[in-house]
Amino acid sequence: MIPVQESLFYFLISDIHNQVIIMSHFDLFVIGAGSGGVRAARMAAAQGVKVAVAESRYLGGTCVNVGCVPKKLFVYASEFVAAPEASKNFGWDFEVPQFNWQRLRENKNTEIARLNGIYQRLLDNSEVTTFDGAAKIEGPGKVSINGEVITADKILIATGGWPSKPDIEGAEQGITSNEFFFLEELPKKVLVVGGGYIAVEFAGILNGLGVDTKLSYRGDKLIRGFDEDVRSHLTTEVAKSGIDVDLGRSPQKITKTEDGYVVEFSTGDALTVDLVVFATGRSPLTDQLGLENTNVQLAENGAIKVNEYFETSEAGIFALGDVIDRVQLTPVALHEAMQFVANEFKGLPKKGMDYDLIASAVFSQPNVATVGITEQQANERFSNIDIYLSEFRALKETISGGDARTLMKIIVDKDSDKVLGMHMVGEHAGEIIQGFAAAMKMGITKTVLDSTVGIHPTSAEEFVTMREPVSR
């Protein structure tokens, strides 16, 4: 990171011991250089605001370094292994594929380093001052970092979240998604603990790379919070892919032995594996920020409480992104950052962030993507809904010999004909749902879907050809 320039300093006479302390002052000081923090810093600087950003780990935050980007690269890597077998009936013959974990890991590191450099250049070109270190809030309008005290008119907290582990004996023996990307060797047998999107994504990666993979989750279906049809379908498809899906119980103790790690379950039995990966949730990263020196209030889960304008209960201190635990998605943090800048530095009437109809995807195998509400939510909010549901074997599977099945679902308010939710489990689900998300933002109706001519032969056309609602 670039050093702080001498021209940024001014002298302030301290009342303590009559000492002269060199201090720098900024209009905006951002703590955390992840997606939201960097976007806020750059957009504010473009308005002529004097901005600094502090980062104690890596530019780009979780998404770039130990989240979305490396995960998607590893998902790609895990999908290639199925291609030779699937291609046989299409006329192709390949040699038995060989996988090199170190090559993937190092190529991933190279790509992440490239992205880190891009983030640094974006900040430099925006004339944002960057501090390499952990910033601590000493009080309203005052931050310390690397032994230096800095003042600021506004402080923005964008520190994101951090993986959490369950409170069980021996939990320290397991790793989280953070450490997974840097393993020296690919283990032969792994237990993934959890049933959310991170758990199913990492289980899919490991399984695709040839690892004997077990996924243990205390619930009865994977990805809690999604539509129930989606959950049931994905749970079945994940098990079909070769992952040992173990539901209804959870680990209680982990012990390191000469043979690996012995995991004891709530049901009394045990399993020996080479590695335990915890994907049991993430917690807002607020420790060591110095919030005890402010009136900033935290929720029970540690998230920073803010109002609709990202204002905390301390004047001049703001927060956004995963640390406020609203919608933990990178694009959401980016939009929150832009709304924050519009509210604070553009002189416009203040507005809140629109969290309605945010599309999301799970890069499990098969993919899951969704926009809008679930059937369960629709039943709670509307008195008269129609459900359109289609489950089918995609064209590619008919010759490849695969048995994967695609699920598509549309939820409609029968009284207004408005589409309330669209859900998909299947190949390229995220790419397909993205376009429909824009349509839903525009208030698309089922009649409009029905009048749309599909692209044939594609899976996506199924969303515009479902004519008869299912009977519930």
N, C-alpha and C positions, 0 to 999 in steps of 0.2 A: 504494500500500500504506500501511497505517496506521503512524505513527511508534511507536517503542518508548516506552512510558510511563515517567515518572520513578519511579513506584512499584515498577518491576521491578528497579531498581538497588540494589546494596548496595556498600559500600566494602570494598576488600580492600587491605591493606598489602603492597606488593611488596617482596621482598627485593633487587630490583635497583635500585641507586641510591637506596634509601630513598624511592622515589616512591609516592604514593597513586594507584592506578589504579582508575577506576570500571569495574566489571564487572557483568554480569547473569548470573544462573544459572537454568537450566531443568532440569526433570526429563528432558525429551526435546527434542533439537534435530534437526529434519528438514532435510536438504539436498535441495532439489528439490520444487517444488509442482506436480508432475504428478498424474495420477490416484492412484497409489499413495501418494505423499507426503502429499497433501491428505487422503486417506481415513485414513491412519495418524494424522495430526495431529488430526483431528476426533474420531476414535474414542477416542484416548488422552485428549484433553481432556475427553471425556464421562465419563471415569473419575476426574476430579478431578486429572489430571496437568497440571503447568505445562509448556506446549508452545510452542515457537517453530518457524517454518519459514522457510527462506531460498530465494529464487528470483531468478536473475539474468536471466531472459528474460521469460517470460510465465506467468501463472497458468493451470493446466490442462495444462501440458506439451505434448508432441508431439500427443497425440490431439485435444485441443481446438483447437490453434492451427495446426498444419501436418501433421495426420495424419487420423485417422478422420473427424472431423466435417467439415472443409472438403472432404475427398476425396469423402465421400458426397454432399455438396451438389453438387459438380461432376459426379459420376456422374449424379445426377438431371437436371442441366442437359443433359448429353450425350444422354440418352435421349429427350428431348422431340422432337428433330428427326425421329425415325423415325415419330412418331405420325401426321402428316398423310398420308404415303404409305400407311402400314398401314391407315388408316381408310377409304380410298377404297372398297374392296370391301365395307365395312360401311355404305356410303351417304353418307359425308361428303366434302365438298369444302372445302379450305382454300386460302388464298392462300399463296404461297411464303414460308416462314418466314425471318425476319431475326434474326440473333444479335448481341447487344451484350455484348462481353466485359467492358467497364468496368462495366456495370450489375451483371453477375453478381459481379464481383470486389468491388465496393463493398457489395453486399447481403450477401455472405459476410463481409466485414470487420465489418459492423454486427452480424451474428449472433455472431461470435466475441467482439466487445467485450461483448455482452450476457452471454455465458457467462463471460467473465473476471470481470465484475461479480458474477455469481452465486457463483463460487468465492471471491471476496473476502468477500462477505457471509457465506458458510458459515463461513469461518475466523473472521471477526469475531464472529459469533453464538456460536461455540464458544469464544470468548475465547482464540484462538490468536494469538500475536504474530507478525507477518510482517515479514521483512526483505527489502528490495529490493536485491539485490546478490549477488555471488559469494562464497560461504562457503568458507573454507579450513581444513582440520583442522590445528591446530598441534601436536597430540599427543593422547593419550587424554584424553577429557573436556574438550577445549579447542578452540574454534573462533574464527577471526577473520573479521570482515566489516565492510567500510567503515571500516577503521581501528580497530575496536573488538574487544576480546577478550571472549569469552563462554564460560562453563563450563556443562557439562551432564553429568548422570549417564549418559545414553545418547545416542548419536548415530546417526541413521538416514540412510543414503545412498539416495536415490531419484532419481538424476539422469537415468535413462533412457539412450537411445542417440542417435546422430547419424549422418546419412547418410555413407557413405564413397564414394570415387571410386577407380577402378582406377589402378594405377601405370603410366600411359602418358604419352607426351609430349603436352603440350597439354591435359591433363585439366582444368586450371583454366579452360579456355574453356567447359566445359559446366556446367550447373546440376544441382541435385538437386531432390527433391520439395519441400524447404523453400522454395526461391526460386520455384518454379513458381506457387504460389498468389498471388504478388504481381507477376506480369509486367505491364508497362504495356500491351503489345499482344499479341494472340494471333498467333503466327507462322503462316506458311502451310505450311511444310514442316519436319517435326521427326523427328529420330532419337531413339528411346528405347532405351537400352542396358541390357540385363538381361532375365531371363526369370522372375523371381519374381513374387510377388503384386503388389508395388508397380509393377513394370514393366508388367504386363498391365492393371492398373487405369488407369494414366495413359495408356497407349496407347489404351485404350477411350475415355477422356474426350476425348482429342485428336481421335480419329477421329470420334466423335459430334458434336464441335463443328465439323466440316468441315475439319480440318487433314489435309494429306497426311502420313500417319504411317507410319514404318518402325520395326519392332521387331527389334533385333538381339540375338541370344543365342548364346553359344558352344555350348550343348547341343543335343541333337536334339529335345527336347520342352520345353514350358513348365512352370512351377511344379514344380521339382524337390522331391522329398520327399512329394508327393501320390501317390495310387494311380495306377498306370500307365494304367488305362483312362480315368481322369479326365484325366490329362495329355494322352493322345492325342486325346480328344474335344475338350478345350478348345483345343488347338493347331489343330485343324481348324476349329472354330467361329470362333475369333478371325480366322483367315485369311479365312473366308467373309464376315466383317463388313466387310471392306475394308481392314484393316490389312495392310501388306506385312510378313509374318513371315519374317525372314531368320535361319535357323538354321545352326549349325555353324561360325560364325566370329565374330570380335570386333574392335572398333576397335583400332588400334595407334598412331594419331597424329591429332591434331586441330589444324588451322591456321586462323586467322582471316584472311579475305580480304574484298575489297570486296563480293563476292557473298554472303557469309555465312560458313559454316564448312565447310572441306573435311575430311572424315573418311576416313582411309586405313585399310583393313582388312587383316587377317592374310593374306587371299588375294591381296593386291596391287592390288586395284581401289580406287576412291575414290567418294565421294558428297558432294555439296554440299547443305547444309541451312541453314535459318534459325536452328535451335536444336538443341542436343544436351542431352538429359535423362538423367542417370545414375540408374539404379535398381539398383545393384549391391551392395546390402546396407547394413547399419547396424552401427555399432560402439558398444560400451558407452562412455558418456561419463564417463571417470574422470580425464582430465587436469586439472591445476591444482586438484585437490581436496586436495592436501597429503598424499596417502597415503604418501609417502616418510617422513613424520614418525610413521608408525605401523607396526605389524607386519601390516597387512592384506595378504593375498596376492591376486595376480591370475592369471587363467588366461592361456593363450597369446594369446587374442583380446582381452585387456584386461578381461574381465569380472571382477567381484569374486567371489572364492570365499567361499561361505557353506555352513554345514551346514543340516540340515533345519529348524532354527529361525531361519534368517536371521542367525545369528551369524557374524561374520568371525573371523579368527585373532587379532584384537585385542579383548580384553575390553571390553565397553561400546560397541562399534561394530557396527552391523548394516547390512544392505543388502537391497533387494528391487526387484522390477520388472525392466525391460529391462536394467538395469545388471548384473544377475546372469546374464542370458542363459539363462534356463531355457525359458520359453514367453513369447514377446514379444507379448502381447495385453493390452489395457487391462483387461478383466474379470479376467484372472489377477493383474495388479498389485493390483487392488482386493481380491481374496480374500486375496492374500499379506499385504496391509496389515492386514486384519481378523484374520488368524491371528497376525501379529506382536503386535498389541495384546492379543489374548487370552492369548498366551504371557507377555508382559512385565508387563501391568498389571491383569489380572483375577484373579490368584491361582489360576488353573486349572492342572492338569497340562499340561506343554508337549506340543504336537502339531505335526506337520509338515503342510505343504500337500498336499492331495490333487490330484495332477495327472492323474489317470486320467479318460478320457472327456471331454476338453475339446473342445467343438465350436468350429469356426472357419469363416469364410467369406472368399471372395475376391470383391470387388465388380467383377469383370471383366464383360465383356458377351459371352456370358452369365455369370451368377453361378456360383460354385462354393461348395459347403458340404459339410462332412464332420464326422463324429464317429466315434471309435473307430479301429481299425487298418486298414491297407491290406491288400490281398490278399497282397502280398509278405511283409509282416510276419506275417500269419496263417499262411502256409506255413512260416515259420521257427519259429513257436511252437506250432503245432497239427499233429497228424498226419492229421486227417480233417476237411476243411472243404468246405462247399458255397458256390457263388457264384451269386447271383441277379442277373441283369443285364437291363435294359430300356432300349432306345433308341427314341424315338418323336417324332413331330411333334405338338406341343401343339395343342389345338383351335383356339386363336386364330390359329395360323399357317395353318390350312386355308383360311380365307377371306381373311386379310390378304395372302396370297401370299408370305409369308416362307418361308425354307427352313431356319430354325434348328431344331435337333433337341435334345431333352432326353435326358440320360443319368441313370439311377438304378441304384444297385448296393447289394446287401446281402451281407455276408460272415457266414457262420454256422458255428459249431463243430458239426459233425454229431453228435458224440458226446453233447454236453450240450444241443443245440438252442439254445444261447445266441447272440444276435446280437453279433458282434464289431465290426462296422463298417458304417456307412451313408454313402453318398456320392452327391452329386447335382451335375450341371451343368445349369443351366437357370434360367428366370425365377423369381425369389423363392426361390432355393435356401436362402438364409440363414434366411428366415422359416419355411420348411418343416422344415429340419433341427433348428431350435431345440427344437421339441416332441419330436422323436424323441430328442434328446439326453437329455431328462429321462427318457424311457422306458428308454433304455439305462443310465442311472444306476441305475435300479430293477431292472436285470437282465432286460430283456425277452427273450423267446424267439421263435423263428420261428413257433411254434404260436400264440402270442398275437397276433403280427402278422397271421397268417392268419385268426384269429377276429375281428379288428377290422373293423367295417363301414366302408367308405370313404365319403368325401363326393364325390358325383358331380354334375357332371363337374369334376374338379380334376386337376392333375398329381400332387398329394400322394397321391391314392388308389392310385397305382401301387405305392407302398411296401407296401401291404397286400393287393395282388392278384397279386403275383409268386409263382407256385406251383411252377414247374419250374426246378431249378438248370441252369446252362449246363454244357456239357461242355468240359473243358479238356484 
